[in-house]
């Protein structure tokens, strides 16, 4: 399900201003996402089987950076683990309980990884 918008700040900014001297650039957030180096990132390797018909998956959370980098990292993990998976909502989902293998791969790539759960 899609995330519900709860307040005016979730709508994305100003719609109209009656002030002639209004400068929108003062209020608009910078659209570029922060891009941290791998050694500065704190990733978490989770195990889950909820909402998947009992099938287990490994979920990598905590990535900070552009979606293109997240997708590339997801492809690398899927290829090295030899399994399927997906990348969505800022998370990498790898089919099966491959936390140890995923953690080793991420550590070789220079990421700080923490095992979370079970």
Secondary structure as GFF3:
##gff-version 3
##sequence-region A 1 118
A	DSSP	three_ten_helix	8	11	.	.	.	ID=ss1
A	DSSP	three_ten_helix	24	26	.	.	.	ID=ss2
A	DSSP	three_ten_helix	38	40	.	.	.	ID=ss3
A	DSSP	beta_strand	42	48	.	.	.	ID=ss4
A	DSSP	beta_strand	57	61	.	.	.	ID=ss5
A	DSSP	alpha_helix	67	81	.	.	.	ID=ss6
A	DSSP	beta_strand	85	88	.	.	.	ID=ss7
A	DSSP	beta_strand	91	95	.	.	.	ID=ss8
A	DSSP	alpha_helix	99	108	.	.	.	ID=ss9
A	DSSP	beta_strand	112	115	.	.	.	ID=ss10
###
